[in-house]
Amino acid sequence: MKAPFIAGAAGGVILSFAFPPFDLDLVAWLAFLPFLWAIERSRAPIEAALHGAAFGVAFFLLDLRWVFRTLAIHGHFSAVPSVMLLVSMVLVLALIPAVFGWLTAAFTRAGWRPAITAAFTWTSLEYVRATALGGFPWDLVGYAQADRLAVAQIADVTGVYGISFLVVLVNAALWELIRRPNSNDRPAWGLVASAAIAVAVTLGYGTERLSRFPTDTGGRGFPVGVLQANIPQEIKWKEDVRDLTFTAYEKLGAAAVNEGARLLIWPETSVPLVFGPRSPGWKYPCDISTRLKVPMLVGAPSETLEDGKSRYYNSAFLVDGPSLRYRYDKIHLVPFGEFMPLSWLLPIGPGIAAREEDYMPGEIMTVMSVEGCPAFSVLICYEAIFPELSRLAVANGARMLVNITNDGWFGKTAAPYQHFQMARIRSIENRLSLIRCANTGISGAFDPAGRVIRSIPLDTEGFFVVNVPHPSDTTSVYSRWGDLFAWGCIATVALVAVLSISRGVVLSKR
C-alpha cells in the first residue's frame, strides 16, 4: 500500500506543476499515470480512495498554498489557525479525487477499463466541485491548457469541462499502453486510437475557430481604458492615502483619455469610500469623470438602509459626469472573505474583506451600456471563475464581459496568475471580449479566441487602451446550452454504475 500511496501523491505534485507559477502545462497530460497505477495496485476500492486522497492533498496543498498568506496577513489570523484552515480546505477538496479513485477501482473490478470510465468520472466530479454547496472551481484540470489555444477552443461547446475530459482521456489511453503493452490487445489499441482521434478533432476544430478571430482588427472597435494604480492592500483604506488613490486614478485616466479611451475601468473596491446614504463617497469619482469627460466603471463597497438597518454590498458603478447610471452588486460572494459561513453558529465577525458587516449578495446581473460600446456586464473578482455567471450575462444581453478584481489580497503569489488564467477561458466559452482590471495586477484584455491582447504585469502601475469590436456572432453553443457536456458525463457515469451494480461487484472487496 505504501508505494501506491506515494504514487498517488506524486501524481498530485506533478499536476500542480501544470499551473502557475510553474506553467508546465504539458505535464498535465501525464500527471494521472502514477495515480492510475496506484488505483490498479489497490486491493479494494476503499484503498484506491485513500490513494486518491493522497493525490488531492498533494495537489491542493501546493496549488492553494497562497491561502495561508491571505489568512495570515489580511485575515490577521496567527500561524496555527491559518494552517488549520488551509489544511481543512485541502482535506475537503481532496474528497473529489478520493471518490474518483473509489469509482475507478470499482468500475475496473466490474470489467470497465479506465480508458473508458476515467475521463467521464473525473469530469463529472469536477462539475460537482464547481457547483455543490456554492462551488469552488479553482484550477480545474482544463484551466492548465489555457495557453494552448488550439486545445482550449472546444470550450465554446463544452465549457472548461471538455478540456479536462480530453486531458484525462489521454492520460487513461496512455495508461492502456503501459499496462497492456501486448500488441495483440485490440480493445486497448482501439481505445488509444479513439483518444488520438479526439485530440486530432480538437486541434482541427481549434485551428479553424482561431482563424475566425483574426488578431488584427485594423484598429476598429470601441476604445476602453484599463487603469491599474497598484495601491497596496495594506494601505488602501487608510484615510491619509485616500487622496493619493484618487490622484493616481485620475492621472492614469487622463493618460488613457489622451490615447483615445471613451470608457475608463477601475478595479474592484478601488474607491476607498462607501457609496451610500451616510457617505458622499460617490462624488469623488463623479468629479473625476466630469473633469475627464468620459464615463467610468468603478468598484466600491456600497450601503443601503432597509428598516433602519445597514446592508453592505461589493458593487460596481458606472458613473457618467455627476450621474450614477448603473449599479451591479456582486452575486457570488467569497466565503470567509466577504461573508462568514455559519455566522449564526460561530459569531466570530465578518469576512476578511468586509468592512463592518458581511456583504450581502446581489440578485440581478446588470447589463450596462455606453454609446458606441458593446453592452457589457461586470464580473467582480471571484465571479470570473463561475461560468454560469458569464452565461447569465450573455443571456441578459451582454456583448462584452468586464472582470474587475482586487488581487492585492494574494500578494506576489501564484493566485493572481491562476485567477488571470481562469478568466481567460470565459472569453472563449462565450466568444466575447473580456476586459480584466486588477488593483495590483494582472490586468489584461482577451479577444473572443482567448488571446491576450494587452496586459499589465503584477505589482505594476500602468494603463492600456484596447479597441473592443462589436461581436459578429452573438452567442456560442456553450452560451446557449451551458453544461450539457458535463451533464452527459454525469449520465454516463450513472449508467456505468447501474450496469456495474447489476453485476454485483461494485462494493466487493476484490
N, C-alpha and C positions, 0 to 999 in steps of 0.2 A: 504493500500500500504506500510505502514511503516514496518510491520512485515515481509512481503515477501522481501523487500529491505534488511533488516537486515539479513534474512536467506540467500539471495544470497551472500552477503559479507561474511557471516560465512562460506559458502562453499569454497570460495576462500582462506580464512585463513586456513581452515582445509587442503586443497590441498597443500598449501605451506609447511606444516609440513611433507609432504611426501618426500621432497627434502632436500639435505644438507642445513644448518648444522644439521637439526633435524634428518633426515633419518628415520622418522617413516613411512616407505613406505606403510604399510598396511592401513593407513588412506585414501589412495587414493581410495580404494575400497568402501569408504563410503562418500567421500567428495562431491559428486554430489547430495546426497539425499536432503539436505536443498535447493539446487539450483532448483531441480526438483519440490520440494514442492512450492517454490516461483513462478515457471512458472505456475503451476496449479492454484495458487491463483490469477494470473494476470487476469485483466478484459479484456485485449486486448493484441495482440502480441507486440505492442509498449511498453506496460508496462513490459512485460516479457524481452524485450530487455534492459530496464533500470536495471532490476534485474540482467541480465547477465553482464551488465557493472559494477555493484557493485561487482559481483564475480571476474571479470577480474582485476579491480582496486585493490581489496584486495590481490589477488594472486600475481600479478606482482609487486606491491609496496613492498611486503615482500620478494619475491623471487629475485628481482633485486635491492635491496637497496644498494648493493655494487657499483652500477653505480655512486652514489653520491661521494663515496670516490675516485674513479678513476678520476672523473672530477675535484674534489676539490684539490686533492694532485698532480696528474700528469698532469692534464689539466690546472692547475693554474687558474681555474675559482673560483670566490668568491662563497659564500654560496648560494646567491639568484639565480644566473644563473644555478648553479649546481642543485638546487632543481627544477627550472623551466624545465630544460632539462630532468630530471628524470620523472617529472610529465607528460610532453608532451609524452615521450616514453611510459609510462604506459597507458595513455589515448588512444593512437593509438592501442596498443596491446589489450586493453580491448574491442575493436570493435569486436574481434573474438568471445568471449563468449556472447557479446551482440547480434550478429547475430544468434548464437546458440539458445539463449533464444527466439528470434523472430521466428525463423523457427520451433522450437519445439512446441511453443504455437500455431502457425498457423497450423502445421500438426495435433496437438491434436484436434483442432477445426474442422479439416476436417475428423476426425474419426480415426486417426492413434494413436496407443498407443506409448508412449515414449520408451517402451522396444523394439519397432520395429525400430524407427527412430533415437533415440538419439545417438547411437554408430556410425551409418553411418554419421550423421550430424557432430558430433564432429570431427571425423577422417578426414572428407573432409575439414573442416575449419582449422584443424592443418596443413594439407598439403598446404593450401593456405598461412597460416602464414609462413610456411617453404620455400616457393618458390616465392611468389609475391614480386615484387619490390626489388629484391635482397635477400629477405627472412630473417627471424630471428627465427630459430627452436630451440631456447634455452629453455630447460626444457619442452619439450613436455611431456604429461602425462605418456607416456610409459617409459620415462627415469627413473621415480621413481622406477621402478621394475628392475633396472639393477643388483641389488644384488640378486634378486630372479631368479637364473639362469634357473631353470626348466621352468619358465614362459617366460623368455627372449629369449629362443632358437627359438621361432617362428619367430624371426627377420630375420632368414636366408631365409624365404619365403616372409614375409610381410613387412620387414623393421620394424622400431620402431613403425610405424603406427598400425601394428597389435596388439601390446601390448596395445597401447592407446585404441584401439577398444574394447579389452577384458575388460579392467578396466571400461570403461563407460558402456559396456553391462551389467556387473554385477551390477553396480550402478542402472541402469534402471530396471533390473529384481527385485532387492530388493525393489525398489520403487513400483513395481507392487504388491508385497506382502503387503506393508504398506498401499497403497491407496485402495487396493481391498482385504481386509482380508477374504472375503467370500470364503469358501472352495468350493462352487459350481461354482465359476468363472473359468470354464475350460480354456478359452483362456489365462487368466493370468497365471495359473499354467503351461500351455504349454510353455509360454514364459520363465518362470522361469526354467523349465526343459531344455529348449534349451540353456539357459545361463550356466546351470550346466554341460551340455554335452560339451559345448565349452571349459569350464575350464578343464574338465577331459581330453579331447582330447589334449589340450595344454600341460598339465602336463605330459601326457603319451608320447607325442612327445618330449618334453623337456628332459625327463628322458632317452629316447632312444638316443637322439642326444648327451647328455652328456657322455653316455657310449662309444661313438665312439671316444672320445678325452680323453684318459687316462691322469691323472695328472703326472704319472711317465713315462718319455720318456727314461729312462735309460741313461741320460746324452748325448743322441745323439743330433746332431744339430750343427749349426754354432754359435760360441761364440761371442756375441755382448756386448760391454761395454757401459753403460749409465752413463754419468757424470753430476752431479748436484752440481755446485760450490756455489750456494746460494749467488750470488753477488746482493746486494740490488739495486733495480731500481733507487734509488735516487743518487747513486754514480757511476753506471757502466760506464757512459760516461765521467767521469772526467779523465783528462789526467794523473793525479798522481796516479790513481788507475789502469791504463791500464796494467802495468807490473804485478801487483798483480793478475789481471784476468788471464793473460796467465800463470803465475806461478801456480795458483790454478788448472787450467785445465790440465796442464802438469803433476802436481803431482797426480791428480786423474787418469789421463790417464795411467801413469806409473804403478800405483797400479792395474788398471784393466788389463793391459797387463801382469803383473805378475800372474794374475789369469787366463790367457789364452785368453783374448779378442783379436780378429783378426780384429775387426772394432770398432771404438770409435764414439759415438754420443754426440755432444754438443747441447745445446738448441738453440732456435730461437734468432737471433741477439746477440749471446753470444760473438762474436768477436766485440769489441768496436771500429772498424775501418771500413771504407767504402772500399769495393772491387771495384776498378775501375781504369781508366787511370790516375787519378790525385792522387792516393794513392797506396802505396806499401803494404797496409794492409794485402793482401793475403799471403805475405811472412811469417808472423808470424806463422800462423797455419801450413803452409807448412814446416817450420823449425822444429816445434814440431813433425809433422808426420814423418819427416826424422829421428829425434832422437829416436822416439819410434818404428819406423819401422813397422807402421800399417797405413792403410788408416783411414781417419776421415771424418765424416759428420759434417759440422759446419754451423751455421746460422750467416748471416751477411747482413747488408744493402749493396746494390751494386749500381754502377753508370755506365751508358753508355752515350756516346756522339752521338747525332744524329743532323746533320746540325749545329754543334757547341752548341747545347742546351743539358744540362744535364737532364737525366731521371733516377729516382731512383726506386729501387725495393727492396722488402723484399725477400731475397734469401737464398737458401741452396746450399752449395758447397761440393762435395766430393773431398777432397784433398788426394793425394797419393804421399808422399815424396814431391818433388819440383813441382808436376803437379796438375793442376785443371782438374779433369777427367770429372765431371758432374756439371751441374748447373740447379737449378729449381727456377723459380720466382713465388712467391705466386700469385695464380689466383684470389681467392676470398678475397678481402680486407675488412677491418673493417671500416664502415662509421664512421666518426668523429675521429677514431683512426688513420687510415693510409691514409685516404683522407677525405676531407671536401665536403660533398654533396652540390650541388648548389653553388659552389665557384664562379661561374660567376655572381650569384645574390648577394651573401653575401661574399665579399672578406675579410674574417677575418683570413686568414692564413691557413697553412697546418694542417693536422690531428695531434692529440696529439702525436702519436708515430713517425710521420715523422720528419726528421731532418731539412732539408732546404726547401723542397717542398713535395707536396703529392707524395706518392708512386704510381707507375703505375702498373696495373695488368699484370701478366704473361699470356701466351696464351697456353703453352704446358705442359701437365702432364708428366714430365720426369720419365723414369724408369732407375734406376741406378743398376749397378752390381759390385760385388766384388767376386773374385774367391772363390768358396765354399759356398757363401752366397745366400739365395733366392733373386731373383731380387726384388727390392723394390722401392716404390715411397714415396715422402715426403708430408705430410700434415702440413702446417705451421699454428700453433695456431688455430684460429677460424675455419679453414678449416675442422677440425675434426668433427664439428657438422653438416656438409653438406654431407649426404650420397652419393649424386651424384658424388662428387669428388673422394671418395673411389672407387666407381664403375667404374669411368673413369680410375683410376689407374689400377684396375684389368683387364679391357678391353684392356689396353695397354701392359699388360704382368707382372704387379707387382704380386709377391707372398709373399710379406710381406709389411706391412704398418708402416711407421715411422712418428710419430707426434712430431715435435719439437715446443716448445712453450715458451713464456715468461710470465708466470702468475704473475710475480712480480708487474705488474700493479694493481693487485687486492688486494695485501697485505694479511693480515690474515682475510679474509672474507670467505663467503660461495662459492664464484665464483670458486676458484681452485678445490674445491671438486665437484662442479657441472660440471665443464669442464672435469674433470677426468672421471666422471660417463658417460657422453655422448660419449666420445671417446671409452669407453669400448664396446658400442653397435656396433661400426663399425667392431670390430673383429668378432662378432657373425654374423652380416649381410653377411660378405664376407668369413667367415670361414678361416680367416688368422690370424697369429700372428700380434699383433700391439705393437710396442715399443714406449713408450712416454717418452720424455726427456724435463724436465722443468727447467728453470733457478733457481727458488726458490722453486720448487715443485708444484704439486706432480708428480714425475716421476714414471713410472711403466712399467710392461710388461704383456700383456694379451695373453692367448692362444686362439686358434680358437673357444673355447667354452665360451670365456669371463671371464675365471678365472684369478684372479690377481696372477701371478707367482712370481713377485718380485716388490717391491716398495720402494720409499724413501719418508719419510714424508715431509710435508710442512715446509719451513723455516729451512732446514737442509742441511748441506754439506755432500756429500757422493757419492757413485757409486755402481753399481752392474754389474755382468756379467751374462747373461742369454743365454742358448743354444736354438737357434731358429731352429726347424726342417723344412725340406722342406715339404710343404703341399702335402698330397697324393690326396686330392680332390681339383682340381684347382679352381672351381667356385661353388657358391651356386645358388639356384633358384633366390634369390634376386639380386645377381651379374649379372645374365644373363638378367633378365626381369624387374628389377627395381620396380617402384612404381605401378605395376598393381593393387595391393590390394587397394591402396589409390584411384586410378582412378576408381576402381569398386565401392568404397564408393561414389564417386562423381556422378557416373552414377546412382546409386540407389537413391540418394537424388534428382537428377534431375527428375527421373521417378516419385518419390513420389510427387514432386512439380507439375509436369504436371497433374497427377491424381487429386491432390488437387484443382488445378486451374479449372480443368474440372467440379469440384463440386461447384465452385463459392464461396468458403468460405475462401480462404487463406487470403484475405485482409479485411475480415469482422471484425467488432469490437466486435463481440460476438461469 
